[in-house]
Amino acid sequence: MSSNMEPSPAARVRRLSNSVHDAAIVRAAAELGLADAVGEEPTPVAEIAKQVGAEPKTLARLMRALVAYDIFEQVTPDSYRHSDMSRTMRSDAPGGLIHTLLTPADWGWVIWSKLADAVRAGKTLFPDNFGTDFFGYLKEHPEAQARMFRGMTSWSDAMNPKLVQALPLEDARTVADMGGGEGTLLRAILEQGPHLSGVWFDTEATLAVVDDELLSGPVGDRCAFVTGDYFNEVPFAADLYVFKLTLHMYEDDDAERILRNVAASARPGARIIIADPLLQDPPQSKFVPSMDLHMLLVMGGKERTEQDYADLFERSGLKFDGITPTGTDLHLAVARVPG
Ligand SMILES: C[S@@+](CC[C@H](N)C(=O)[O-])C[C@H]1O[C@@H](n2cnc3c(N)ncnc32)[C@H](O)[C@@H]1O
């Protein structure tokens, strides 16, 4: 395309402002479960509508819109079949993408609509909108909580093999997964060898969602399940503490408090690893700065630059060893307990 064919700057901004439509169209397909209702052979809209409980004429409009995004193929205006993209949205598709698509639930849409207000206020407005903080909300809405953990796990499962390769496991014996969630990262770590033992640490409420394979599978007898609050105390010692997609939920004062509690329990020389997206200036992707704003909106947290990590570890009394890329959406920020 020659340069005079490229969209004008104004057209590009206008297109971006409409991208909320894109996200809503994909979300509606996920919420309705359309990918499970469409077959490999042409499926009539009336039949899809019956299966998902939708009004047929309106569903036909949504199906046409999805085809414009290469999600489903239109055989006739009244019948559709799968495309490569729509197949990934099936509930039995490898990778469990559907769970990631369903993660944000209604709260995600509400908080993103308040971005300008949050930037004015310089803080999360989650409690102003929902009367409680994020984890309080999840406790009150078990369906949203289940979606959140399932979505986190399907994202994690795609990254775990590379994360495990990047972690410095050679000289570790006990690895603690801090805010371990469903625990599939810890399971993947423990599968690296029988010399490794694990500690899954999370809140009492989260114990209910732990992966069965970690609880009672072959590595289960090498894993301790400790519940608590890392703002109060970290009641065990490990050689390696991993915070995956957890420390970015907090601004620096809270993150420092957690890291100091880890350091108070840890053996000298123990390593602390934060696995979160790495902010760069100027930004290298849309994903990281938008995730940074997502953390602001959800919890008042943030993503960090390499310098931010150096500062955070220094103020927490830890020695910063540097950043390790992982070939996933996450980088490892590595620190050591002095001594
Ligand atoms: C965003 S999830 C990340 C879960 C998991 N690390 C992953 O990557 O899938 C954050 C985790 O921190 C846990 N958490 C939140 N507050 C906590 C606290 N005060 N003490 C311990 N764990 C906490 C949550 O229950 C949740 O499992």
The ligand as a Tripos MOL2 file, in Angstrom:
@<TRIPOS>MOLECULE
LIG
   27    29     1     0     0
SMALL
NO_CHARGES

@<TRIPOS>ATOM
      1 C1         -4.1100  -12.2810   40.0690 C.3       1 LIG1
      2 S1         -4.0770  -13.7190   41.0370 S.3       1 LIG1
      3 C2         -2.6440  -14.5900   40.4150 C.3       1 LIG1
      4 C3         -2.7420  -16.0540   40.6690 C.3       1 LIG1
      5 C4         -1.5720  -16.8940   40.1090 C.3       1 LIG1
      6 N1         -0.2950  -16.4650   40.6300 N.3       1 LIG1
      7 C5         -1.5650  -16.8720   38.5960 C.2       1 LIG1
      8 O1         -0.6660  -16.2820   37.9920 O.co2     1 LIG1
      9 O2         -2.4880  -17.4450   37.9940 O.co2     1 LIG1
     10 C6         -3.4680  -13.0960   42.6060 C.3       1 LIG1
     11 C7         -3.4640  -14.1220   43.7070 C.3       1 LIG1
     12 O3         -3.0870  -13.4750   44.9460 O.3       1 LIG1
     13 C8         -3.8930  -13.9870   45.9900 C.3       1 LIG1
     14 N2         -3.9380  -13.0280   47.1000 N.ar      1 LIG1
     15 C9         -4.6140  -11.8420   47.1090 C.ar      1 LIG1
     16 N3         -4.4230  -11.2260   48.2930 N.ar      1 LIG1
     17 C10        -3.6200  -12.0230   49.0490 C.ar      1 LIG1
     18 C11        -3.0720  -11.9110   50.3570 C.ar      1 LIG1
     19 N4         -3.3200  -10.8240   51.0940 N.pl3     1 LIG1
     20 N5         -2.2670  -12.9040   50.8050 N.ar      1 LIG1
     21 C12        -2.0150  -13.9950   50.0290 C.ar      1 LIG1
     22 N6         -2.5090  -14.1590   48.7620 N.ar      1 LIG1
     23 C13        -3.2990  -13.1630   48.2750 C.ar      1 LIG1
     24 C14        -5.2370  -14.1950   45.3180 C.3       1 LIG1
     25 O4         -6.0780  -15.0740   46.0450 O.3       1 LIG1
     26 C15        -4.8300  -14.7380   43.9600 C.3       1 LIG1
     27 O5         -4.7220  -16.1340   43.9470 O.3       1 LIG1
@<TRIPOS>BOND
     1     1     2 1
     2     2     3 1
     3     2    10 1
     4     3     4 1
     5     4     5 1
     6     5     6 1
     7     5     7 1
     8     7     8 2
     9     7     9 1
    10    10    11 1
    11    11    12 1
    12    11    26 1
    13    12    13 1
    14    13    14 1
    15    13    24 1
    16    14    15 ar
    17    14    23 ar
    18    15    16 ar
    19    16    17 ar
    20    17    18 ar
    21    17    23 ar
    22    18    19 1
    23    18    20 ar
    24    20    21 ar
    25    21    22 ar
    26    22    23 ar
    27    24    25 1
    28    24    26 1
    29    26    27 1
@<TRIPOS>SUBSTRUCTURE
     1 LIG1         1 GROUP 0 **** ****
